[in-house]
Amino acid sequence: LSFVLSSIFSVLVFAAMQMYRQQLASSEWLTIFGGFLGHILFILILTAVGNFENTIFGSNFQTKLVPEVVFCLAAAMFASGLVHRVCVTTCFIFSLVALYYIN
């Protein structure tokens, strides 16, 4: 259930970022907010991937740094890059802070 919900919410966040791309790139604070939305997208994609792998491989499987976290971070940074270049940097910073607290 969590896999489905996080997948749906990640699509919604990505769609919202693309719909409001011009507004998010219009000012300095909204660009930072675009990076924050990218960080939310990162958390949602990571949750979806982790729950999918737990469903497939069993409950003892853990999400690892190199394949899963890096892929999810790259996907969120790419989505943020479609909005503005500064969104990529703020998405990266917010995502690293969130990853520290998730672990």
N, C-alpha and C positions, 0 to 999 in steps of 0.2 A: 504494500500500500504506500509506503514511504517513497519507494522508487517511482511510482506513478505520479504521486503528488509533486515531488521535486522535479520530475521531468516536465510536467505541465507548467509549473511555476517558472522553470528556467526558460521555456518557450515564451511565456508571457513577459518575462523581464526582457528577453532579447527583442521581442516585438515592440515593447514600449520604448526601448532604447533606439530602435530604428525609426519608430514613428515620430519621436520627439528629438531626432538627431539635430536639427537646426536650432531648436531652442536650447538643447544641452551645450551646444558649441557657441552660443551667443555671448555668454559672459563667463567671467573667471570662476565665480562660485558654482555656476551650473556645470562647468567643465569638471570641477572637483566632485560634484554630485554624480556626474556621469561615470567617473571612476568608482565611486561608491556603489553605484548600480552594477558595475562590472564585478565588483567584489562580491555582491550578493549573488550574481550569476555564477561566479566561481564556486561559492559554497553550495549552491543548488546543484550544479553539475557534479561536484565531488560527492555530494550525498546520493545522487542518482547512481553514479558509477559504483560507489561503495555498496549500496544496497543491492544493486544488480549482481555484483560479484558475490555477495553473501548468499543470495538466492541460488546462484549457479554452483558455487564452490563449497558452500556450507558455512556454518556460523563461525568456524575457527579462522576463516580467511580474513586477513587484514589488508587494508589499502596501503600500498607502498608509495614511497616518495617518487621514485624515478618513472615508472610508467604512468600511474594514474594521476598523481598530483600534478606532475609537470604537464600532462596532456590537458587536464582541466584548467590549469592556470593559463596555458597557451590559448585555449579556446576562449576563455574569458577576456584575455588581453586582446585577442583578435577582434572580438565583438566590441570591445571598448575602442579599439583603433578605428573601427568603422564610424565612430562618432567624432573623435578628435584625438590628436596625438597626445595631448596632456592627460586624457582619460586613461591611456595605457599606463603611464607612470603612476597615477594615483590608484588605479586598479591594482597594480603590482604591490604598492606599499600597503594598501588596505588588506589585500589578500594575504600578504606575509604576516601581518599582525593577527589576522583572523586565524591563520594556520597555526600560529604559535598558541593561541588560546584554545583551538580545537584539540590540539594534541595534549 
